[in-house]
Amino acid sequence: MALEVIRETLPPEVTVLRIRGRITLGRDTRQLAETVSDLECEGITRLVFDLGEVSYLDSAGLGILTRCTISMRNAGGAFHLAGANAKVLQLLKVTQLDEMIPSFASVTEACRAFEGRMYPTPTASSRKPR
């Protein structure tokens, strides 16, 4: 099954990527990496990956999560995970990424975690040339 990524924006101006399938080395991670690059160019600083329908994540997928965390922090923002299954949560724990990437049970909780925190909002001047 090919990776499916659906983008939406939820309050408070959080970009959510609803991901369905397996995040594994190859076409799937390239597709996700391109999506993340596009978000970086748009100046997005609040990002949530909804992993509720992700069945498997390999080391390439972990690399994407790490890249998102670093990218959002460098832009003065933050990256959260939502809805990860027990296997994915265990993988995050074993690799100690759970200490670096906040994970929430739901997208709603992940978005609420941004409330009251001052992160820059994307503007035309904050967008990076591609």
N, C-alpha and C positions, 0 to 999 in steps of 0.2 A: 504494500500500500504506500503510495507516494505521500510525502509530508504535505499537510494542508495548513496554511497560516492565514488567519483572518484577523485583520487589524480593526480596532475600534478605539474611540476616545471616551473615557468616563471621567466624571468629576473626581478630584479637582485637577482637570487637565492632565490626566494620566493616559499614556498610550498603552493599550493592552493588545498583546498578540496571543490569540487563542490558537493553540497548536494541537494538531491531531495527527497521530501516527508515531513513527520512530525517528528519533534524532540520532542519526548514525553517519559515519564517514561516507562521503560521496555526494551525490546530487542533493540529498536532503540538507546536509550541513551547508553546502554552497548556497542553496536557496535561502536558508535562514541567515547566513552571513551577509548576503546581498541585501536582505530586508533590513538587517541591523545597520549596515552601511548607509542605506537610504535614510534611516531614522537619524543617524548621526549628522548627515548632511542637512537635515531639516532642523537641527538644533534641539531635538527631543532630549529632555533631561529627566523625565519620569517614565519609567518603563516597567511593565509587568508582563511576565510570561505566564500564561494560564496553561499549566501542564496537566490539567484534569483529564485530557484524552491522549496523553503521551504514554505509550505502552513500554517504551524502552529508550534508554539513553546510553551512548557509549562514550569513549574518551573524547572523540571529536565533539560530541554534544556538550560535554563538560567544558571543553575549550571555548565554545560559543558562550556559555554562561559566564565564564571567567572574563571573556572579552567584553561582554555587556556590562558587567560590574565595573571593570576598570574604565570603560568608555564613559559610563554615566557619572562615575565619581570625578573623572577628569573634567567633565563638563559642569561640575558643581551640583549634580543631581544624584539619583539613586535608582537601583534596579531591584525588583522584588520578584519572587516566585509565588505562584498560587496553585493550589489543588494537586500538588504532586502526590503520586501514589507511594505506597510503602517501599517499593523497590528503589524508586528514584530518591526518596528521602534517605534511605540507607546508604546509597551510593554517595550522596552529598556528605553524609556523616563520615563515612570511611575516608573520603578524600579531604575532609575538613572544610569543604566549601560551605557547609552549613554555618560555619562561623563567619563567613564572608558575605553570604547572600541571605538576606532575610526571606523566610518562607512562611506563607500563610495558608490556612485551610481553604480560603475562598478568595476570589477576585475582589469581592467587596471589602474584605478585611485588608487585602494588600493595598487597595486604593485608599482606604481610610488612613492607613499608616502614613500617607503623604500629607494629610491634612494638618495644618498648623506649622508645617515645615516650609521654610523659604527655599525654593528651588527656582532657578530662572525658568521663565516660560519662553518657548520658541518665538523669535521675531525674525523678520526678514534679515536683519543685520547679524543675527546669531547663526544663520545657516551657513554651512561650509560648502565651498565649491566642490563639485564631484569630479 
